[in-house]
Amino acid sequence: MKTKAIDNLFTLVLFVKGRDEFSQRWLKYIDEIDFKYPVIISDGANDGFVEKMIKNFSFRNNINLKFRQFDTNSGFKAYYEMKRDTLSEINTKYVMICDNDDFILENGINQILNFLETHNEYISASGNIFNFEIDNWRNTTYGNLFFLPKYKYSRENDPVEDWFKQIQSIFNSFQPNFYNIFKTSILTKIFTETADLNFSDLTINEFFIQLRSNTMGKSKILNSPHYLRQRGTSQISNNFDFSHDLLQKNLPNDVRKLKNFICTIISNENNLNKERLFDTFDKSFADYLKIIIASTMLRYRFPRLYKIKKCIKFLWYERLFFISLNIKKIKNGLFLINNSLNDNDKKGLIKVIKFLKKEKI
């Protein structure tokens, strides 16, 4: 039986558009773990599939689920407005966003909520983000889960005391806060501003969320894992062409909007020289862009080396599948042992492993 305290504490939000087989898996997982907090699914595809799926789903448990239909086919602005409008309807104190190809871990969620409830000066917090792939990076919903290295954070607390160093660290040592649990009022404001700014590039939008939240309060990284990401399944994971993508965006204008908005706030609230903040921003972003361009252009600068790399991957993933499979099984066991996980964290991860193998939890 759900209590009023639980219903008013936290909401989990899933934004979806396509990848319907992952949405089905996500919904089944939430039901199988009997998730106790309210859930909102906002669908931007506007094709009726997700709504029909929810309507016809045979729930085993009493999941507090709300569905919202949007149409984001017109572009990023509609996507930003979907996030803004969804968040504006949430009445709980805290909120978290997730993706349909990933898994939330209940013990980590509870640890973060306990931390935020006892540390009111923090506007958001995250646990460790773990990563996995299925059967040698296959874009599939079920199979053998193999753990990948967990995300390595360079900062456990944001913001740092020096705002010039903070800007540098965001671009040079970026760490996502998209999967943080936020105070709902904070994230709603950020998403409202995002809809107004209407960035043409989603990476710039990620930088905005990171920087803007830093100006609004403190964030913390906790040790307990709360999120498990499946790698190789995103809509831009395969055959992403950075050059072609760049031509479709207005990156210079996005960067100027981001710089003016954030640096003006930091300057006004901390009595800092705006021009110096601008210079720090420009240099830091330029350093970030150099690294991105260099890494994405390697396949074109060294095509033969790239083909050799692809061939080695193919041999390891396909021809030597039996060997790689057994090595990964050993690594899985060591992963669960060597990451200083408590019993509840281990149980949560094992639940996902069994779920992906289509075993009962």
PECORCOR-V25973 format. One record per residue. N is the residue number from 1. RES is the residue in one letter. BURIAL is I if it has 16 or more other ideal C-beta (glycine too) atoms within 10 Angstrom, else O. Layout:
N;RES;BURIAL, N;RES;BURIAL
This chain:
1;M;O, 2;K;O, 3;T;O, 4;K;O, 5;A;O, 6;I;O, 7;D;O, 8;N;O, 9;L;I, 10;F;I, 11;T;I, 12;L;I, 13;V;I, 14;L;I, 15;F;I, 16;V;I, 17;K;I, 18;G;O, 19;R;I, 20;D;I, 21;E;O, 22;F;I, 23;S;I, 24;Q;I, 25;R;I, 26;W;I, 27;L;I, 28;K;I, 29;Y;I, 30;I;I, 31;D;I, 32;E;O, 33;I;I, 34;D;O, 35;F;I, 36;K;I, 37;Y;I, 38;P;I, 39;V;I, 40;I;I, 41;I;I, 42;S;I, 43;D;I, 44;G;I, 45;A;I, 46;N;O, 47;D;O, 48;G;O, 49;F;O, 50;V;I, 51;E;I, 52;K;O, 53;M;I, 54;I;I, 55;K;O, 56;N;O, 57;F;O, 58;S;O, 59;F;O, 60;R;O, 61;N;O, 62;N;O, 63;I;I, 64;N;O, 65;L;I, 66;K;O, 67;F;O, 68;R;I, 69;Q;O, 70;F;I, 71;D;O, 72;T;I, 73;N;O, 74;S;O, 75;G;O, 76;F;I, 77;K;I, 78;A;O, 79;Y;I, 80;Y;I, 81;E;I, 82;M;I, 83;K;I, 84;R;I, 85;D;O, 86;T;I, 87;L;I, 88;S;O, 89;E;O, 90;I;I, 91;N;O, 92;T;I, 93;K;O, 94;Y;I, 95;V;I, 96;M;I, 97;I;I, 98;C;I, 99;D;I, 100;N;I, 101;D;I, 102;D;I, 103;F;I, 104;I;I, 105;L;I, 106;E;I, 107;N;I, 108;G;I, 109;I;I, 110;N;I, 111;Q;I, 112;I;I, 113;L;I, 114;N;O, 115;F;I, 116;L;I, 117;E;O, 118;T;O, 119;H;O, 120;N;O, 121;E;O, 122;Y;I, 123;I;I, 124;S;I, 125;A;I, 126;S;I, 127;G;I, 128;N;I, 129;I;I, 130;F;I, 131;N;I, 132;F;I, 133;E;I, 134;I;I, 135;D;I, 136;N;I, 137;W;I, 138;R;O, 139;N;I, 140;T;O, 141;T;I, 142;Y;O, 143;G;O, 144;N;I, 145;L;I, 146;F;I, 147;F;I, 148;L;I, 149;P;O, 150;K;I, 151;Y;I, 152;K;O, 153;Y;O, 154;S;O, 155;R;O, 156;E;O, 157;N;O, 158;D;I, 159;P;I, 160;V;O, 161;E;O, 162;D;O, 163;W;I, 164;F;I, 165;K;O, 166;Q;I, 167;I;I, 168;Q;I, 169;S;I, 170;I;I, 171;F;I, 172;N;O, 173;S;O, 174;F;O, 175;Q;I, 176;P;O, 177;N;I, 178;F;I, 179;Y;I, 180;N;I, 181;I;I, 182;F;I, 183;K;I, 184;T;I, 185;S;O, 186;I;I, 187;L;I, 188;T;I, 189;K;I, 190;I;I, 191;F;I, 192;T;I, 193;E;O, 194;T;I, 195;A;I, 196;D;O, 197;L;I, 198;N;O, 199;F;I, 200;S;I, 201;D;I, 202;L;O, 203;T;O, 204;I;I, 205;N;I, 206;E;O, 207;F;I, 208;F;I, 209;I;I, 210;Q;I, 211;L;I, 212;R;I, 213;S;I, 214;N;I, 215;T;O, 216;M;I, 217;G;I, 218;K;O, 219;S;I, 220;K;I, 221;I;I, 222;L;I, 223;N;O, 224;S;I, 225;P;I, 226;H;I, 227;Y;I, 228;L;I, 229;R;I, 230;Q;I, 231;R;O, 232;G;I, 233;T;I, 234;S;O, 235;Q;O, 236;I;O, 237;S;O, 238;N;O, 239;N;O, 240;F;O, 241;D;O, 242;F;O, 243;S;O, 244;H;O, 245;D;O, 246;L;O, 247;L;O, 248;Q;O, 249;K;I, 250;N;O, 251;L;I, 252;P;O, 253;N;O, 254;D;I, 255;V;I, 256;R;O, 257;K;I, 258;L;I, 259;K;I, 260;N;O, 261;F;I, 262;I;I, 263;C;I, 264;T;O, 265;I;I, 266;I;I, 267;S;I, 268;N;O, 269;E;O, 270;N;O, 271;N;O, 272;L;O, 273;N;O, 274;K;O, 275;E;O, 276;R;O, 277;L;I, 278;F;I, 279;D;O, 280;T;I, 281;F;I, 282;D;O, 283;K;O, 284;S;I, 285;F;I, 286;A;O, 287;D;O, 288;Y;I, 289;L;O, 290;K;O, 291;I;O, 292;I;O, 293;I;O, 294;A;O, 295;S;O, 296;T;O, 297;M;O, 298;L;O, 299;R;O, 300;Y;O, 301;R;O, 302;F;O, 303;P;O, 304;R;O, 305;L;O, 306;Y;O, 307;K;O, 308;I;O, 309;K;O, 310;K;O, 311;C;O, 312;I;O, 313;K;O, 314;F;O, 315;L;O, 316;W;O, 317;Y;I, 318;E;O, 319;R;O, 320;L;O, 321;F;O, 322;F;O, 323;I;O, 324;S;I, 325;L;O, 326;N;O, 327;I;O, 328;K;I, 329;K;O, 330;I;O, 331;K;O, 332;N;I, 333;G;O, 334;L;O, 335;F;I, 336;L;O, 337;I;O, 338;N;O, 339;N;I, 340;S;O, 341;L;I, 342;N;O, 343;D;O, 344;N;O, 345;D;I, 346;K;O, 347;K;O, 348;G;I, 349;L;I, 350;I;O, 351;K;I, 352;V;I, 353;I;I, 354;K;O, 355;F;I, 356;L;I, 357;K;O, 358;K;O, 359;E;O, 360;K;O, 361;I;O
